[in-house]
Amino acid sequence: MQILSPRGHGYVDYLVVIGFFSGPRVFEFDGVAATIAYVLAGAHLVLTLATAFPLGLVRIVPFPLHGIIEFFVGVVLLGLPWAASFAGNEPAKLFFLCAGATVILAFLVTDYRATLRA
């Protein structure tokens, strides 16, 4: 079910950036997990600004490619606590599991074929 327009997806993307940036402070985790969250905030901001959709600034990344990148990032986020050895940090682990699930959900409900006018 594709209910999220490109514009709506853009708003979600900017919320994801805010979530990655504020997550370590809000959920009180630090170290490697916090560093990864901050890097992901920056990377997701760059991807969003570079995407060819209504809320993109540079518009060089095709919107469907943006979706594919996000899907794979979502899958990686689900395994990251174990891969980066912070699965014992419960707040960080839950943050990344929820982030991964959210990114995958956004991928599943976005209409990547919609026009830029959406």
SULNOR-V988357 format. One record per backbone hydrogen bond with DSSP energy under -0.5 kcal/mol. NH is the residue of the N-H (numbers start at 1). CO is the residue of the C=O. Records with the same first field share a line. If there is no record, write none. Layout:
NH: CO / CO
//
This chain:
3: 1 / 109
4: 109
5: 3
9: 5
10: 6
11: 7
12: 8
13: 9
14: 10
15: 11
16: 12
17: 13
18: 14
19: 15
20: 16
21: 17
22: 18
23: 19
24: 20
25: 22
26: 22
27: 23
29: 24
33: 30
34: 30
35: 31
36: 32
37: 33
38: 34
39: 35
40: 36
41: 37
42: 38
43: 39
44: 40
45: 41
46: 42
47: 43
48: 44
49: 45
50: 46
51: 48
52: 61
53: 51
56: 53
57: 49
58: 49
59: 49
60: 50
61: 50
62: 60
63: 52
66: 62
67: 63
68: 64
69: 65
70: 66
71: 67
72: 68
73: 69
74: 70
75: 71
76: 72
77: 73
78: 74
79: 75 / 76
80: 76
81: 77
82: 79
83: 79
84: 80
85: 82
86: 81
87: 81
89: 86
90: 88
93: 89
94: 90
95: 91
96: 92
97: 93
98: 94
99: 95
100: 96
101: 97
102: 98
103: 99
104: 100
105: 101
106: 102
107: 103
108: 104
109: 105
110: 106 / 107
111: 4
112: 110
114: 111
118: 115
//
